[in-house]
Amino acid sequence: MDLSQKDWELQLKADTNAVILDVRTEDECNEGIIPNAINIDIYKGQGFIYQLEELDMTKNYYVYCKVGGRSAQACSVMNQLGFKNTYNLLGGFMNWKGEVSK
């Protein structure tokens, strides 16, 4: 499900079962990440799938990339793998106004 920056942040704050997933490259993550995010690079192909399969499918995943395209793809892949609750950050990290950690 696509969520606006505001809705994504509000829902995330209220969600006690949330995992933040950053699907950008390592270089992109070096520019900063949303606090507590785990990084799994979508460009890793099958490696990306293997890492997703190790995640807890009962959690709610808040997914982002740089502008929102790769994270939308990641949500689609996750849904195909059986993840029920995936939330794509529209506009991605480029438009993120919330907290950032290095």
Contacts in CASP RR format, 6 or more apart in sequence:
PFRMAT RR
TARGET T0000
AUTHOR 0000-0000-0000
METHOD contacts of the structure
MODEL  1
MDLSQKDWELQLKADTNAVILDVRTEDECNEGIIPNAINIDIYKGQGFIY
QLEELDMTKNYYVYCKVGGRSAQACSVMNQLGFKNTYNLLGGFMNWKGEV
SK
1 75 0 8 1.000
1 86 0 8 1.000
1 87 0 8 1.000
1 88 0 8 1.000
2 72 0 8 1.000
2 87 0 8 1.000
2 88 0 8 1.000
2 90 0 8 1.000
3 11 0 8 1.000
3 87 0 8 1.000
3 88 0 8 1.000
3 89 0 8 1.000
3 90 0 8 1.000
4 90 0 8 1.000
5 89 0 8 1.000
5 90 0 8 1.000
5 91 0 8 1.000
5 92 0 8 1.000
5 95 0 8 1.000
5 96 0 8 1.000
5 97 0 8 1.000
8 62 0 8 1.000
8 64 0 8 1.000
8 87 0 8 1.000
8 89 0 8 1.000
8 90 0 8 1.000
9 98 0 8 1.000
11 62 0 8 1.000
11 87 0 8 1.000
12 18 0 8 1.000
12 20 0 8 1.000
12 62 0 8 1.000
12 87 0 8 1.000
15 60 0 8 1.000
15 62 0 8 1.000
17 58 0 8 1.000
17 59 0 8 1.000
17 60 0 8 1.000
18 59 0 8 1.000
18 60 0 8 1.000
18 61 0 8 1.000
18 62 0 8 1.000
19 38 0 8 1.000
19 55 0 8 1.000
19 56 0 8 1.000
19 59 0 8 1.000
19 60 0 8 1.000
19 61 0 8 1.000
19 62 0 8 1.000
20 34 0 8 1.000
20 35 0 8 1.000
20 36 0 8 1.000
20 37 0 8 1.000
20 38 0 8 1.000
20 61 0 8 1.000
20 62 0 8 1.000
20 64 0 8 1.000
21 37 0 8 1.000
21 38 0 8 1.000
21 39 0 8 1.000
21 40 0 8 1.000
21 61 0 8 1.000
21 62 0 8 1.000
21 63 0 8 1.000
21 64 0 8 1.000
21 74 0 8 1.000
22 29 0 8 1.000
22 33 0 8 1.000
22 34 0 8 1.000
22 37 0 8 1.000
22 38 0 8 1.000
22 39 0 8 1.000
22 40 0 8 1.000
22 64 0 8 1.000
22 65 0 8 1.000
22 93 0 8 1.000
23 39 0 8 1.000
23 40 0 8 1.000
23 41 0 8 1.000
23 42 0 8 1.000
23 48 0 8 1.000
23 63 0 8 1.000
23 64 0 8 1.000
23 65 0 8 1.000
23 70 0 8 1.000
23 71 0 8 1.000
23 74 0 8 1.000
24 39 0 8 1.000
24 41 0 8 1.000
24 42 0 8 1.000
24 64 0 8 1.000
24 65 0 8 1.000
24 66 0 8 1.000
24 70 0 8 1.000
24 93 0 8 1.000
25 41 0 8 1.000
25 43 0 8 1.000
26 39 0 8 1.000
26 41 0 8 1.000
28 65 0 8 1.000
28 66 0 8 1.000
28 93 0 8 1.000
29 39 0 8 1.000
32 93 0 8 1.000
32 100 0 8 1.000
32 101 0 8 1.000
32 102 0 8 1.000
33 39 0 8 1.000
33 93 0 8 1.000
33 100 0 8 1.000
33 101 0 8 1.000
33 102 0 8 1.000
34 64 0 8 1.000
34 93 0 8 1.000
34 96 0 8 1.000
34 98 0 8 1.000
34 99 0 8 1.000
34 100 0 8 1.000
34 101 0 8 1.000
35 99 0 8 1.000
35 100 0 8 1.000
35 101 0 8 1.000
37 64 0 8 1.000
40 48 0 8 1.000
40 51 0 8 1.000
40 52 0 8 1.000
41 48 0 8 1.000
42 48 0 8 1.000
42 65 0 8 1.000
42 70 0 8 1.000
42 73 0 8 1.000
42 74 0 8 1.000
44 51 0 8 1.000
48 74 0 8 1.000
48 77 0 8 1.000
49 77 0 8 1.000
49 81 0 8 1.000
52 77 0 8 1.000
52 78 0 8 1.000
52 81 0 8 1.000
52 83 0 8 1.000
53 81 0 8 1.000
55 61 0 8 1.000
55 83 0 8 1.000
57 81 0 8 1.000
57 82 0 8 1.000
57 83 0 8 1.000
57 84 0 8 1.000
59 85 0 8 1.000
60 85 0 8 1.000
60 86 0 8 1.000
60 87 0 8 1.000
61 75 0 8 1.000
61 78 0 8 1.000
61 83 0 8 1.000
61 85 0 8 1.000
61 86 0 8 1.000
61 87 0 8 1.000
62 87 0 8 1.000
62 89 0 8 1.000
63 71 0 8 1.000
63 74 0 8 1.000
63 75 0 8 1.000
63 78 0 8 1.000
63 86 0 8 1.000
63 87 0 8 1.000
63 88 0 8 1.000
63 89 0 8 1.000
64 71 0 8 1.000
64 88 0 8 1.000
64 89 0 8 1.000
64 92 0 8 1.000
64 93 0 8 1.000
64 96 0 8 1.000
65 71 0 8 1.000
65 74 0 8 1.000
65 92 0 8 1.000
65 93 0 8 1.000
66 92 0 8 1.000
66 93 0 8 1.000
66 94 0 8 1.000
67 91 0 8 1.000
67 92 0 8 1.000
67 93 0 8 1.000
67 94 0 8 1.000
67 95 0 8 1.000
68 88 0 8 1.000
68 89 0 8 1.000
68 90 0 8 1.000
68 91 0 8 1.000
68 92 0 8 1.000
69 88 0 8 1.000
71 88 0 8 1.000
71 89 0 8 1.000
71 92 0 8 1.000
72 88 0 8 1.000
74 86 0 8 1.000
74 88 0 8 1.000
75 86 0 8 1.000
75 87 0 8 1.000
75 88 0 8 1.000
78 86 0 8 1.000
79 86 0 8 1.000
89 96 0 8 1.000
END
